Amino acid sequence: MFMLEVDSSVAPLLSFLGNLLNLIHIAVPIALIFFVTIDLVKAVISQDNEMVSRTVRSIKNRVIACLAIFFLPTAVEVLFQKAFVSLNMDTEEYNKILSTYKSVINSEKIDVVDETQNNEISSNLVYSIDSKDKEKYEQSLKNEQDFASYSKTLTNYIFTDAKFIGIIKTLTTEDFIINYAGKTYTLNDNIKIKYSNMTINEIIDNTSYIVSNIELDNAKVNDEDTFNKIILNYYYEKQDDTYLLKKINIEAKEKVSNYTKDVKSSEKPNTIVASSRFLSNDKEYDYSKLDNLTQANIEKVYKNNENNIVMLNTISYSATINRATGFFLSKGVIATSWSYLESSFMQGQTIIVSDIFDNTYKCDGIVALDTFNDIVVIKLDRESKSSVKFGDKNKLVKNDPIITVTSKTGVGLSSIAGIISTSGDGLVSVLPLSKNDWGSPLFNTAGEVVGMNTSKLISSELSSASSIDGLKTLKQQLSNTKFKDIKVTSFDEIKKQYYFKDENKKELTQTLSSKIWNKYKTIGNIEDTIVLDLVKANYYGNVVSLRYENKTADYIDTMSYAHEFMSNLENDGYEKVTETNEKVMYKKGSTKVIIMDEFDYLIIILAKGSIL
């Protein structure tokens, strides 16, 4: 329901109205009953038949009023449930399957307060990156859940139903605007968007603002412009203790996709290429500082850092399946994205690290990591004297130029110049990056690293860079340590302790017959994509239910372990018919797949044929 999905800090007016309704529906009936009792006592004492008759009629009317007032909040709640139902929510079918096999799914008691296991990888490392972000991380997760649901609801009703504009206005800033095709609009302009499917891509929480990114498929704007995909960027600005909607950017994804293809095609092996600049249609940005940044300035930045950048390629059965960029922090020690490494653990067998001078390295192990800022520090198999210099991100303001050096192909490097969109603990830049660019350094114009581009990407014109404050401290610590004395936790040790692909196959063959499992294991290639520890597998009446335990829930979201599985389903033609933060349902013909996050357990239900 809308009232529950919107955080109270976002909608104080709605919260006040809800409390007021609760007060009215209890206090007013009590007051009416009290006065009815007094009137009835007076009428009986007076022994006046006419007065008694009038009182009885009055009592009937007041009872009806009491009932109407008492059930008013319930009626309002039903109306809001009807009005704000999410798109594509086939809850009837979901609940049908779930209720039928609830005994199978929950046949083993889960103690939700069991904290006896501590499997935080970073707690077992010799070195740590002190980001002081535990409380911020927990709040960020809460904001992601709240604003993902909130943004989907707003998308539905800002662009499809003018009846709710009055309510939406209470949740926006006074200078709220919508940017589309180089023009600005307000809510009163009533832009209409029709679309076939909606997907939440990313939420970026930087304390003073929140950016929410939504992708719409087969979209038509104002019955005129048609796009395969459009991106909506929602900007929520913090005002006192409330986040209000400041701006919405609407843009076609094709523009960004074409730019990315041009950059990728320009990369050449063992070279650094200067790419063309990307300019947003958002009139709020000022590109005058970027215009003053000459090609010679950019060349100086990447020439001074060409020895500091490395390319990481994840190999699986002789094929490259994952790429990232990294940079030398100190003596043979590189920093890159933890999400890249975690994904490589799930999918690959080995990682090759190389630079543009044909030097290749092996990874010795993990030195330290900061999961909140998506940073991992890796020691290579031999020492290198090269390392980056760090700058002060706090000196950067909106519209300041920045430069990133990244590898989209895994064999060459590209330099891309853009500007700062928003500054703070992390940086959001007008740079259209993709997940191949995670781990790449973000430089100021002096060639100093001010952030690391992360997997937390706004997959349109915006990208997010993590704070590198913790890396500065670690760099100093490592500079006082001999290379041979830098301790690591090996990849094999990490994979053995946290990833369970081979053990899962043994568990399945012991629990389900091969004949049954062979019918289901091809769905989304589930056997090779889910790498959590399988703790329970059941089969009953055409349904297989699987329960995986997420022992790393403190820093890796349970549903993230199902991303590759969900991608495989979509590539195989499965249609997403239900999606919330905690459950997703796919359907293809008579086959249904339900994926749920339940108390740090990943529940996957595979149903074939008719469901009783």
VOGU-523490 format. One record per residue: x, y, z of N, C-alpha, C in turn. Coordinates in pm, whole numbers, plus 50000, padded with zeros to 5 digits. Layout:
BEGIN
XYZXYZXYZ ...
***
This chain:
BEGIN
500844988250000500005000050000500885012450000 500485022749932501275034849914501675040950048 500715041750141500995048350268502075041050347 502175027950326503185020350399504515020550325 504475021250192505715020950115506465034050123 505775045150144506425058150150506975060150290 508275062950300508885065050430508255077150497 508105076450631507445087350704508215100350692 509535099450679510315111650664510085118050529 509635110150433509355115450299507985121650294 507035116150366505655120650357505075123550495 505555134050564505025136950696503545140550694 503105146650584501705150350575500815137950576 501205127850499500415115550495500425108550630 501565109150699501645102950831500715110150929 500685123550923499815131351010498345128150984 497995127350854496605124150820496215110250869 497165100850859496875087350907496625087151056 497455094451133497265095051279495955101851314 495625112351237494385119551263493165110651240 493205102751131492095093551105491945083151215 493095078151263493035068351372492415074351497 492745087051526492185093751643490675095751626 490275100051506488855102751481488025090051492 488525079051436487685067051427487515060351564 488315064551665488145059251800487455069351891 487965081851889487485091951983486045096251954 485725098451828484385103551795483285093551830 483405080551793482355071051836482185070351987 483295070952062483195070652209482415082752259 482695094652200481985106752241480505105752208 480185100352089478785099052050478035089452144 478675078252178478045068752271477805075052407 478755083252452478625089852583477405099252584 477295107452478476175117052474474825109952452 474825098952375473605091152355473105085652489 474045080852568473675075452701473045086252788 473635098152787473085109352866471675112852820 471475113852687470145117352634469105106752670 469525093852660468585083152691468175083352838 469135085752927468825086653071467865098253097 468105109653034467215121353052465805118153004 465685111452889464355108452834463585098852924 464275088752975463605079053063463155085653191 464015094253249463665101153374462485110453353 462415117053235461335126753210459975120053194 459975106853156458745099253131457885105853024 458515113152935457835119652821457975110352700 456795104452657456825094852547457405100652419 456995113252390457495119552266459005121652272 459475125452388460925127552405461685114452392 461095103552449461715090452438461775086152292 460685088652217460625085052075461685092451994 461815105652023462835113551952464245108451985 464435104752110465765099952153466125086952084 465115077752070465365064952004465775067251858 465035076451789465385079551650466805085351642 467085094051738468425100151741469505089651763 469195079751849470165069051877470485061351749 469445058151670469655050851544470615058451452 470345071551439471195079651351472635080251401 472755081151535474105082151592474855068851582 474145057851593474795044751576475325043351433 474515047551335474955047151195476195055851176 476155067851238477305076951230478545070851294 478345064251410479465057651479480115047251388 479255038851326479775028351239480535034151119 479955044751060480575051150944481935056950979 481985063751094483245070051136484265059451174 483805048751244484725038451288485395031351170 484625029251062485175021950948485745031250840 485775044550867486315053950770487775050950734 488685049150833490075046050796490195033250714 489375023250747489405010750669489025013250524 487985021650505487555024750368488645032350293 489295041950364490375049550301491545040350264 491855031050355492945021650329492665013150206 491425008350194491055000150078491205008349950 490765021149955490875029749838492325031549796 493215033949896494625035649863495255022949810 494825011649865495334998949813494954997149668 493715000849636493244999649497494005009449408 494205021649461494775032249379496255030249354 496975025049454498425024749444498985010549430 498205001749375498704988049353499854988649253 500944981349278502124981749193501844975149059 502664978648961502514972948828502994958548825 502394950748736502854937048707502914928148830 501994929748924502004921749046500954910749038 501364899448988500454888148980500484880749113 499964887549217500064882049353499154870049373 498064869149299497144857949316497854844749285 498564844549173499254832249135500414829349230 501124840249269502224838549363501734832549494 500664838249551500134833349678499574819249666 499064815949548498504802549525499594791949539 500724794449473501844785049482502414784949623 502604796949678503254798149808502454791449918 501134793549918500304787650023500214772450009 500154767749883500054753349860501264745849914 502444752049901503664745049940504374751750058 503604758850140504204765650256504834755550351 504224744050365504764733850454506104728650403 506284728750271507554724250214508634734650238 508284747250212509264758050223509694760050368 508734759850458509004763250598508994750950689 509344739450634509304727350715510454726950815 511384736150803512504736750896512464750250965 512444750451097512304762951172513544771651152 513314784551129514394794151113514404803451234 515514804051303515644813151417516174826351365 515304836351358515694848951294516634857151380 516784853851507517674861651592518984854251618 519244843451544520464835751562521654843551505 522534848151594523704855551550524984848451595 524924835351602526054827751654527204827051553 526894828751423527944828051322528384841951282 529674843951273530214856551224531114853451105 530574855050985531324851550865531714863950784 531804875450849532234887550782533684885650735 533884885750605535224883350552536224893450606 535824906250608536764916650647537234915150791 536444908750877536844907051017537994897151030 538214888850926539274878850931540534883350857 540564895750808541724900750736542694907750830 543964907550793544984913950875544824929050872 544534934350754544394948750737542914952250723 542544964050763541164968450749541134982550692 540034985550627539804999150578538755005250670 539145014650751538245020350851537365030850785 536205026450735535305035950669534275041750764 534165036150886533235041250987531815042450932 531425032250858530185033650782529115023350817 529245016050926528275005450956526865011250970 526735021851051525405027851070524885033750940 525765040150866525365046050738524955035250638 525675023850641525365012750552523965007250580 523645005450710522335000150746521225009850704 521465022950724520465032850683520345033150531 521465031350461521435031350315520605019750262 520735007850323519924996450282518444999350301 518105005650415516705009050443516195019050338 517025029050306516625038950206516445032650069 517305022950036517175016149906515825009149896 515445002150002514174995050000513005004849993 513065015550074511975025150078511825032649946 512945037549893512865046149776512725038349646 513105025749645512825017349527511315015949510 510645012349620509185010749615508505024249590 509015034449656508445047949646508535053249503 509715051549440509915056749305509045049549203 508865036449221507985029049130506555034049139 506105036649262504745041749280504595055549217 505585064249240505525077749182505545077249030 506345068348974506395067148827505015063948772 504355054848839503025050748794502045062348794 502085070448899501025080348915501395094448871 502675097648858503035110548801502735110748652 502995099548584502935099448438501715092348381 500835087148467499685080048413498345084748468 498335091748580497045095048641497095108748709 496465118648648496495132248700495735133948831 494905124248868494085125448990494945126649116 496175121549111497005121149230498045132249234 497985141549140498975152249135498955160449263 497765162749320497665170549444498445164249557 498345150949572499085143949676500585144449647 500955142449521502365141949484503035155449509 502305166249490502875179549512503335181549655 502675174849751503085176149891504395169049918 504865161049823506085153249842507235158549758 507075170449698508105176449613508565189749669 509735194049626510235207349664509465217949586 509575230349632508845241349566509305243449423 510605240949398511155243249263511305230249184 510445220349213510495207549144510285209248993 511115201948915510985202448769511175188348711 510735186848587510975174648510511725178748385 512885172548359513675175348239513405164548134 513075168948014512895159447904513195166447772 514065160347691514395165147556514825179847556 515635183647655516165197247660515195207647711 514015203547756513015212947808512665209247952 512125219048025511715216548163510205217248175 509645208748263508205207848284507925207648434 506665210248468506215208848606505135197948610 504655195148729503595185248742502335189548668 502095202448663500885207448597500915205248447 502105202948390502195200648246501715186748207 501615177948308500955164948289501565156748175 502885153948187503545145248089503005131048103 502725124647992502205110947992503265101347936 503445090148004504355079747956503645066247963 503615059347850503105045647845504285036247831 504245024647896505375015447892504885001347920 505724991447885505334977447904505904971448031 507064976548078507694970648196508554981048266 508634979748398509404989148479510434981448561 511674986648565512734980248643513474990648724 513674987548853514514996048939515954991948915 516815001448872518214998148848519075000448970 519155012549018520035015749129519425026349219 519835026049346519555036849440520895041449496 521185054449489522405059849547522025068749664 522535065549782522225073149903523505080149947 523495093449942524675100949983524345110550097 523425106350185523045113550307522255126350277 522845135650202522145148250175521185147150057 521335136649978520435134649864520355119649836 519325115749764519175101949717518805102449570 519475094249489519165093349347518625079449320 517455078949259516805066249226516675065349075 517015053649021517055051848877516075041148832 515185044548739514175035148689514285034048537 514175021748488514225019248344512865014448296 512355020448188511065016848131511275010947992 510614999647966510714993147836509554997247746 509844998147614508835001047513507995013147554 508685024247575508035036147630507635045947519 506485052147540506005062647450505695074847534 506305086347499506145098647576505175107747501 504105111547571503105120747515502555116147380 502495102947360501975097147236502735101847112 503975106647133504745111847019506055104147002 506905104347105508235098347095508205084047149 508755074747074508775060647114510225056047130 510495048747239511845043947269511795029347315 512865021947283512975008347336513125008747488 513945018147535514155019847679514355034647709 513745039247818514055052647868514435051548015 515215061248060515705061648198515055073348270 514555070748391514055081348478514995082248598 515605093748618516425096148736515665105148832 515375100048952514685107649056515725113149154 515675126149180516585132349276515775136549400 516085130349514515435133849640516405142049723 515995153949762516845163049837516425163249984 517405162650075517095162750216516845177050262 515665179250321515305192050379514885189550522 515725194150616515565190950759515655175650771 514615169150821514635154550836513805147550730 513495154650621512605149350519513285149250383 513085138550306513545138150168512375141750077 512555152249998511535156449903512065155049761 511155152349668511535150349529511875163849466 513125164949419513635177649366513515178349213 513795166949147513905167349001513745153348945 513215152548823513195139948748513805142648610 514795134548574515355135148439514805123548357 514315126548238513835116248146514755116348024 515335104747992516245104347877516195090747810 516515090647684516545078147608517855070847633 517765057847656518975050047683519815048347556 519195049447440519915047347315521105056947301 520905069447349521975079447338523215074847414 522995070047535524105065447617524715052647559 523875043447514524355030847457525245033447335 524835042747251525615045847132526965052047169 526955060547272528205066647316529155055947370 528615046847451529435036147509530035027447400 529245024347296529765016247185530905023347114 530765036747097531825044347030533125044047111 533005045447243534195045047328534855031247320 534025020847327534555007147324535265004147192 534665008747083535255005846951536555013546929 536745024347003537955032446984539145027147064 538885018147162539985012647242540865003447158 542175004847177543144996747104544064989947205 544554977947171545444970947264546674979147300 547024979147428548274985047479548385000147454 547245006947447547265021447430546195027847516 546345041147534545315049147600544715058347496 543415058447484542715066447384541885077147453 541945089247402541125100147454539755099647387 538715097547465537365096247409536675109847406 535665110947320534895123247314534135125447444 533815137747474533135141047600531645138547586 531055134447696529615132047697528935144047762 527965149747693527245161347745525785157647767 525285160447885523895157547918522965168147861 521705164247841520685173947798520145182147915 520535178548036520035185348155520605199548158 519715209548149520135223448145520715228348277 520555220248382521055224348513522575223948520 523205216048431524655214748434525325226048357 526455230448410527245241148349528555234948301 528795234948170529965228348115531115238048086 531035250248138532065260248107533445255948159 533485249948279534775245448333535335234048250 534465225148205534915213948122535415219047986 534735229247934535165235047806536565240947815 536915245747935538255251647954539325241047976 538915228247991539875217348008540355212947870 541595215647839542105212847705542485198247690 542665194147563543095180547537544465177947598 545315188347601546645186847661546535184047810 545555190447878545345187848021544985173248045 544075168147961543615154347977544755144647949 545535147347843546655138647809547685138247922 547885149447988548845149948099548385141048215 547055141248242546515133048350546755118348323 546405113748203546565099348182547995095348152 548835104148101550245100948083550925099148219 550535107448316551115106448450550615094048524 549555087648473548965076348544548935063548462 549495063548343549405051648259550105039548323 551105042148409551775031148478550975026248599 549945033948637549225031048761547945023148739 547525021448614546235015348584546425000948541 545544992048590545584977948547544204973748499 544194963248417542954957448366542804943548427 541624940148474541364927048534540364919548447 540714907348409539854898848327539604885748399 538324882448421537954869848484537764859348376 538424848048395538414837448293537614825448343 536754820348256536024808048284536074799348159 536724787748170536844778548057537384785647933 538474793147951539214799947842538484812047785 537354815847842536614827447794536594838347901 536684850947858536574862147951535104864947979 534714863948104533304865748139533054878148224 534124884548270533954896148358535184904948347 534974918048351536104927348340535984938348444 537134943848479537144955548567538454962948545 538524974748602539754982748601540204984448746 541484986148768542004988648902543184998048894 543755001249010544915010149011545845006249126 547135009149107548125005849208547995015249327 547805009149443547745016549568549145018549625 549955008149618551355008649661552074996749600 553184992849654554084982549605553404969549560 552994968549438552394956149390551044953249451 550384963449504549064962049566548084970849490 546974964849444546004972449364544664973549438 543914983749401542544985449451541594984049333 540484977249355539444976149253538104974249323 537074970549248535724969249303535534955549369 535034955449492534704942849560533594935449486 532624942649431531534935949358532074928149240 533094933749172533714926349062534334913449113 535104914249221535774902349271534774892049322 533754896749393532734887749445532014880549330 531714887849224531084881949106532024871849040 533314874849039534294865748980534394852849059 534304853749191534294841749274533144832549233 531984838649204530814830849171530924824349034 531544831248937531434827048798532714821748736 533884825848788535114823048715536064813648785 537134810048712538164801448769539444809048804 539754819348726540994826748752540834841248708 541724849948759541734864148724543114867648671 543154873948553544404878648495544464893748508 545554898848566545764913248583546864917448486 546624928048409547624932448311547614947648300 548654953048237548684967448208548924969248059 549034981848014549154984247870550574982047820 551484978147911552874975447871553154960547863 552074952547850552164937947834552704930847958 552654937448073552984930848199551744923748252 551894911348295550774904048353551154899648494 550114898648579550324895248719549294884748762 549684877248864548744868348931548324874749064 547164871149110546664876449237547104867549352 547774873549451548254865849566547154864149670 546284874349686545184873249782544644886849821 543674886949912543024899249956543784905250073 544124918050063544774925350171543724931450264 542734938050208541704944650287540504947250198 539364949950260538184953750181537244962550262 536484970450188535464979250246534194976550166 533314968350222532144963950146531144975250124 531044984550220530104995550202530495004250083 531775007350070532245015649960532645007449837 532404994149842532634985349727534104985549682 535014984649780536444985049751537114972449804 537994966449724538824955449770540274958449730 541194954849818542624957049794543274943349778 543994941449666544564928449629546084929649615 546784920049673548234919249655548514910549533 549414915449445549814907849327551034899249360 551434891149262552504881349290553894887549288 554014900149245555324906649250555164921649270 556264927649314556234941749353556274950949231 555624962349245555674972749143555854986049216 556704994449162556995007249229555925017749201 555065015249104554095025349061552925026249157 552395038349179551185040049260550575053749232 549275054949256548565067549232548795077249347 548475089849321548435100049426546975103249455 546655105549581545285108649620545085123649634 543895128349595543525142249613542415143749715 541935155849732540905158949830539565160649759 538675150849777537365151449710536515162849762 536795167249886535975177849947536185191349880 537225192549799537455205149728536645205949599 536045194749559535265194449436533845199449461 533325207049367531945211849374531245208449244 529945210349243529145207249126529695214549003 529725207248889530175211948759531695212348742 532465208248848533925207248832534255195748737 535285197448651535665186648560536315174948636 536075162948589536745151048638537075142148518 538025132948539538485124248431538575110148487 538135100348410538345086448448539135079448339 539975070048381540695061448286540225047248311 539655041148210538985028248228539215019348107 538915006548125539024997048014537674990447990 537104992447872535844986247836536044973047763 537274970947712537554958847634538454948947706 539174953547808540104944847878541464944047813 541674951547703542974951247634543554965247616 542744975547625543194989347610542494998347709 542915011047713542345020547809541735032547736 540685038047794540065050247743540015060647854 540245073147817540055084047913538775091347877 537945093647976536655100147954536545111948050 536205123447996536075135548078534605138948099 534275143448218532905147548251532915157748361 531795159048430531705168848539531055162448661 531245169048775530625164648899529145168648898 528285159048928526855162048939526495165649082 526915157449177526695160249318527905155349395 528295162649498529445159049578528995155649719 529925150349798529615146149935530525134849973 530025125450055530845114050095531295106049973 530395104249878530735098249750530475108549643 530895105549521530725115149412529825109049306 528895116949255528105113049138528555121949023 528905115548911529475122748798528635120748673 528675130448585528035129148454529025121748364 529065108548383529915099548306529115086848279 528835083648155528055071548124528945059148127 529045052748241529875040848257529015028348261 529655016948245528965004048257529704995748361 529234983648385529854975448490531234970448451 531614971248325532994968248288533944978848342 533404990348379534235001448426534385001748578 533764992048649533864992548794535314990948837 535684998248941537054998048991537965008248929 537505015648827538375025548761538515037948848 539695044348843539915056248927539255068648867 538795077348954538245090348914539255100948954 539755108548856540805118448881540255132648880 540885141448959540665155748942541585160648831 541555173348799542345178448685543845178448715 544225176448842545635175548877546165161348866 545285151948825545705138148810545735130348939 545025135249041544955128549171543625120849181 543675108949242542475100749256541585106649366 540325109149332539375114649429538225105049456 538175093749383537115083949403537375071549319 536605061049347536655048949265535275046249207 535205044849076533925041549013533505027449054 532285026049099531865013549160530785006649077 530324995349128529224988149064527904995449086 527905005149177526695012749207526535023249098 526125018648982526055027448865524635031848837 524475044448805523235049048744523405046248595 522715036348544523025031448410522405040148302 522695052848308522365061948200523535071648189 523335084348217524435093748204525215095548334 524745089748444525355092048575526095079748626 527185082048697527915071148763528295075548903 528525065748988528825068449129530235063849162 530955072149236532295068749281532325068349432 532975058149486533055056449630534115065549691 533965068049819534955075449895536235067249907 537395073949892538675066849904539425071250029 538725077050125539375081550248540065070050319 539395058450325539995046850390541235041850318 541255043050185542425038650109543635047450138 543405060250166544525069050198545255064150323 544475060350425545075055450548545805042350525 545195033250447545815020450419547095022050338 547085031350244548285033950163549465037650252 549215046150352550265050250444550765038250526 549825029750568550185017950646551045008350564 550665006350437551414997150352552775002750314 552895015850306554185021950269555255019350374 554825016350496555765013450605555984998450624 555484990350528555604975750537556324970450413 557294961550433557964955450320556974946950240 557164946550109556224939450022556044924950064 557154918150095557074904050133556344901950265 556234912650346555584911550477554094915350474 553594919450358552174922850347551364909850349 550544908050452549784895750470548504895950385 548084884150341546874883150260546044871150305 544774871250265543904859550272543704854650129 544094842250102544094837349964542674836149909 542564837049776541264835349710540684821649739 541544811349736541064797749761540444796449899 541064803049997540534802650133539174809450141 539054820850074537784828150073536704819850004 537024814449889536034806649812535604794149887 536564787749953536244775650027535314778650144 535504790350206534734793650326533354799350294 533214806150178531984813550155531174809250032 531724801049944531014797649821530924782349808 529744777449766529414763449790528934755849667 529384759649550528854754049426528984738749422 530174733449448530384718949440529604711649549 529594717149670528874710749780527374710349751 526854720349683525424720649652525014708949564 525864705349467525544694249378525444681149456 526334679549554526274667449638524994667149718 524624678749774523414679549857522174676149774 522134681249651520964678949565520834664249527 521944658049492521864643949452521504634749568 521804639149690521454631349808519994633249846 519434644849811518064648249852517024644749746 517334648149620516404645649511516974634849419 516104627149361516574617149265517084624149140 518084618149075518644623948953517584625748846 516644616548839515584617248738514744629948756 514414633148882513634645248909514474657648887 515694657848943516504670048935516894673448792 517094663448707517444666148568516354673848494 515114672948542514004680248479514014694948516 514674698348627514594711948680515904719648673 517044712948670518324719848685518674728648565 518024726348451518294734848335517594748348343 516644749748436515934762548450516914773148499 517234782748413518154793448449519554788548482 519874776148444521174770148478521434771448628 520424768348707520454771048851521584764048923 521954752348878522964744548948524314751548949 524594759348844525904765748832525884780748862 524724786348894524654800748915524414804949059 523744796649138523504800149279524644794449362 525404803249428526624798749497526524799649648 525344801749700525154801249845525104786649892 525164784950022525154771550080523724765950077 523514755050002522204748549996521984740550124 520964744350201520734737550330519494728550326 518654730050225517454721550219516924721050076 516524709150032515904707349900514744697749915 513584701449861512384693049870511694692149734 510974681249716510164679549595508794674449636 507744681049580506384676549608505464681449497 504804672249429503774675649332504204685549227 505244682649150505724691149041506434703749087 506774704549215507444716449266508714712449341 509824718949305511074717749380511274730649458 511494729549589511804741349670513224739849723 514004750649709515404750749748515644762049846 516374759249952516704769550050518224770750061 518724782950034520144785850043520384795550158 521464793650232521774802450345522814812750304 522524825450332523464836350305524234839450433 525444834350443526254836750563527004850050557 526834857150447527504870050432526494881350423 525344879650488524244889050473524564902850526 525564904150614525894917250668526414926750562 526974921150453527544930150353527214926450209 526564914950186526084911650051524614908150059 523774915849991522344913749992521994899949936 521074893050003520744879249964520274878449819 519404887649778518874887049642519944889149536 521054895649573522104898049473522724884949425 522644874449508523174861549467522334855149356 521144860449334520264854749231520284862849102 521104873349093521094881848974521434874148847 522484865948851522864858348731521764848348694 521174842148796520084832748773518904839748705 518534851648755517414859148697517744863648555 518984867448533519404871348397519274859648301 519664847748346519524835848262518064832948230 517194834648330515764832448307515234841748198 515594854548208515114864348110515664861347970 516934857147965517514853447835516854841147775 516314832647863515634820547817514144822847787 513694835347795512324838447757511324838547871 511794838047996510874838848109510414853348129 509154855048160508574868348180508464871148330 508944883048371508834887048511507414892048536 506674885148623505274888848647505064894548787 506034893348875505954898949009507334903649051 507424915449111508714920049161508534929549279 509134926149392509294935149505510744933949550 511084940849660512454940049710512794926049761 511784918349800512044905649867511534893549791 510884895549678510434884049599510274887849452 510564878149367510414879749223509784866849170 508864868249075508264856349014508394857348863 508834846348802508954845148656508004834248607 507604835648481506704825748422507044823848275 507044811248233507214807848093506364795548065 505274797647992504334786647970503754782048102 503864769248130503334763848255504394762848365 505594768048339506674767748438506744781048512 506754780448645506854792448729508094791448816 508734802848838509904803548926509694814949025 509774811849155509664822049259510994823049331 511484835349348512754837849417512454847249533 512824843349656512484851249774513674852549868 513714863749938514654866050047513894864750178 514244854650258513514852250382514514850150495 514684860450579515554859650697516964854950660 517584861250560518944857850515519014844050450 517874838750410517834826550330517284830350192 517894824650089517374826149953516514813949923 515214816349903514274805549871513974805949722 514164794849655513844793949512512874782249492 511734785249428510714775149401510604773449250 510744761249203510624757849062509384749249045 508384754448975507104747348961506844744448813 506584731848783506274727748646504844722448639 504164725548530502824720148509501784727248593 500624720948607499514727048680499784726848830 499274737248897499424738549041498044736649105 497944726849194496664723849258496304734649358 
***
